[in-house]
Amino acid sequence: MEQQKVDMYLMTNQKYFPEEKIMYLKEKLLAADESKFSLISTVELKDPTTLLLVSIFLGELGIDRFMLGDTGMGILKLLTAGCCGILAIIDWFQIQKKTRELNFNKIMTIL
């Protein structure tokens, strides 16, 4: 794939990926062919900031975990009110990292 196209993609979407894995992602994108780039550009990436806000306001109901696709933990948080708020507070600090890892894994499955 073209260097310019990869740089533009990473520049517009860098907030969706873990900072330490961007260089690895860049190498993989440069090695990929053009057909995979069209697939990658259609992948819907979750915004870490949006999930943080959802976690702050609706974290005790497990909505943040449902949005990440972690249904089991979402049900646990829903039934126990976030384990009396403890899991909800933990998620406030970890939800952005989990979201970035989820986005990175989505792209890696295509590559």
Helices and strands as residue ranges (DSSP letters): H 3-13, G 14-16, G 19-21, H 22-31, H 34-42, H 48-58, G 59-61, H 63-68, H 71-84, H 86-110
